[in-house]
Amino acid sequence: MKNDKLSKQYRVNEQIRVREVRVVGDDGSQVMPTRQALDLARQQDVDLVEISPNAQPPVCRLIDYSKFLYQQKKRAKEMKQKQVKVDIKEIRFGPQTDEHDYQFKLKHAREFLNEGNRVRAYVFFRGRSILFKEQGEVLLLRFANDLEDFGKVEQMPKLEGKRMFIYLSPKQVGVEKKSQQKRDREQALKEAKEAKKKVPTDGSSKEDKSNGGLFDNAKNGSEALKKLKEEE
């Protein structure tokens, strides 16, 4: 059935009724009367296949027609295999999703986007919970904001029946774009780790007092970690 559909796309031999054609081959191309091109095809025991009917004059090839159809089918298959398959992954929330469940689903959404999939997240309102649609919208907007480094919003939250949807598509693979807030958190964590390494392990008060040094570093490290937790 597919071969029949493909064969109907091309005119061959006597089906080509224009006055002249451009015959292309490995050694170049030549414009000639269609009758002459048909005679060449017979001499070479091949077919005259019209491959570009809209050109002036139409472009043809001298080739076995069944071989030509096989090449076209093979080329179409290879192109299809090269196409990146993008799946849509669904994430479902309730209007009052708890924090643990939210973080669990956020983690899966990151994985989906990193794999090149689109994400369709929605809040399902059951019964009277539709009264909390504003709460659902806030949840979806937070979800999109938490994924800003991994995906971009295709469609803002939209209520359809008992469901409110938001669509996200993966960002192009490359250097991860970090927000200023994320860079600040990473810097604070780095400073906290460096300060923690300088804390004495033998409990020496002499070292603690020298230049105010290690004690102050440990104190600064604790403050940095505390700040980091507050920001998270």
Buried (B, 14 or more C-beta within 10 A) or exposed (E): EEEEEBBEEBBBBEEBEBEBBBBBEEEEEEEBEBEEBBEBBEEEEBBBBBBBBEEEBBBBBBBBBEEBBEEBEEEEEEEEEEEEEEEEBEBEBBBEBEEEEBEEBBEEBBEBBEEBBBBBBBBBBEEEBBEBBEBBBBBBBEBBEBBBEBBBBEEEBEBEEBEBBBBBBBBEEEEEEEEEEBEBBEEBBEBBEEBBEBBBEEEEEEBBEEEEEBBEBBEBBBBBBEBBEEEE
